[in-house]
Amino acid sequence: MKFSVFQLSRKGGREKNEDRMGYSYTKEACLFVVADGMGGHPEGEVAAQLALQTVSLDFQRLARPKLEDPAEFLENALLSAHHNILKYAIANNMDDPPRTTLVASVVQDGNIWWVHCGDSRLYLVRGNKVMARTRDHSYMELRNTPPPGLERINRNVLFTCLGSPTKPIYDITGPVYL
């Protein structure tokens, strides 16, 4: 399988760059990951790095030379990353765990699968069109149906991420033919 990777990350207005991205591949499968540490919480860069490392190591362990079930892999890897972030917070006596968003995709057998949690995005390029394939897990995306009592909340606030005290909400898509 031939592919090219281009990565670009900007620090923005923060002291540290909390973005992490990476990829891993075998002869028959590729994994691509983007994690964006959440700056409103401590050590977002650590959460993003833990998420990237967890998903990548799981891929390297299981893709021999491809994954048996890419959707199941993505779900398990996301939950494993979430638990590793919580373990880090406990080991470091943190009252507020580090948090990150995540989008990870697997390309295998001419198809793509992806999982996402938060507001990191996945786009597909077809011809001259760039098509968003994920929707942010934010109150803004809920549009006119905010949960009761949250009508006045900042609609750009995420309602899920990795590292939060509750189980993350995530979406899995695929297979989509490339």
Secondary structure by P-SEA (a helix, b strand, c coil): ccbbbbbbbbbcccccccccccccccccbbbbbbbbccccccaaaaaaaaaaaaaaaaaaaccccccccaaaaaaaaaaaaaaaaaaaaaaacccccccccbbbbbbcccccccccccccbbbbbcccbbbbcccccccccccccccccccccccccccccccccccccccccccccc
